[in-house]
Amino acid sequence: MTDAQTVDLYYDPFDFAIDDDPYPIWRRMRDEAPLYYNDKYDFYALSRYDDVARELPNWQTYRSGRGTTMDVIKSGIEVPPGVILFEDPPLHDLHRRLLSKVFTPRRMAAIEPLTRQFCVRALDPLTGEDGFDLIAVLGAQIPMRTIGYLLGIPETDQAQIREQTGGAIGLAEGTFKAVTTETFENSYQLFADYIEWRADHPSDDLMTQLLTAQIEENGSPRPLTRTEVLTYTSMIAGAGNETTTRLIGFIGQILAEHPGQRAELASDFSLIPGAVEEVLRFQAPSPVQARHVAHDVECHGQVIEEGSIMLLLNGSANRDDRHYADGERFDIHRNAAHLSFGQGLHFCLGSALARMQARVALEEILVRWPEWDIGYEAAQMAHTSSVRGWGTLPIRVR
């Protein structure tokens, strides 16, 4: 049995150098310290597939109600209602039932033609160019356009919202940054004017649906409070944008590094959905899930005390050779499930939307440019406490 506190190994989710490529450290953690402890920030971490897959749905022990990022938990703030990522049952179930009526298969199917139009508008003007920044042109644009359409936010205002949202979650230095209640308030107040206008001008969008929704509480129906509507809207805009942006960036990077598999996709688009799943496994946009330990629990022969912080490293679990044959190898034919959308009651509600956007974006890229390279000399990673991926990714097309 390995003592989590004595292993000569250091993992820090805030360290930019580690975040740029955490996989070598995660592999060592899986092999040497399946239960890892960091005394600088006082947290534990699980990195093996069996451990992470088992504990992600275990909300009775590993709770989300104080936050699912370490900075939020350590800051000790009260999260406003409506951020279902930061909720436990029964409040979580109440809010999730409402949102599940929003992200319906019918609505998702109706969005695909619009997503394709957004891609065409973004990519057609680049015909004849030598290259472009995949994040600026596509990765940051398509999710915001789609979410903006769903919420009813005018295109003229979408860029500002994305910039402010990115600024709120971005880390300027590779160390812990406290989160305040004002962080949440500033985030959801971005949408206050839109919601008030929509209350007087209803339409067929998510804001109208949230404004008119009724939820069952204590046996009686009630409408959502304005704070709940604001928080829902902010959460949908933030979560739907950041993770899909990073997914599109990883698709560009990984397929450039695997030109043979990219050529297979260019000649057979039916392989693209499986390729998107393999990108999600290989490079999870949201690879670290923080939890608050609700009661003393034994793990790998040690007692984790109530009140501790546990990180569930789904990004590490996705490459665990104990579960995946040659898990560190990218293979579009793998056809394996992964943990990138979570597990259990917190499984990502927007997973179908993210998959569709990634598939359509890749199809539209391959139609125009079946080959490209990455300009790594100008590429930069974006650093946040919740997602990881490229902030700038220049590609050279041919």
Summary of the structure (lengths in Angstrom):
residues: 398
radius of gyration: 20.9
end to end distance: 52.9
largest distance: 63.0
contacts: 1317
relative contact order: 0.18
helix: 51%
strand: 14%
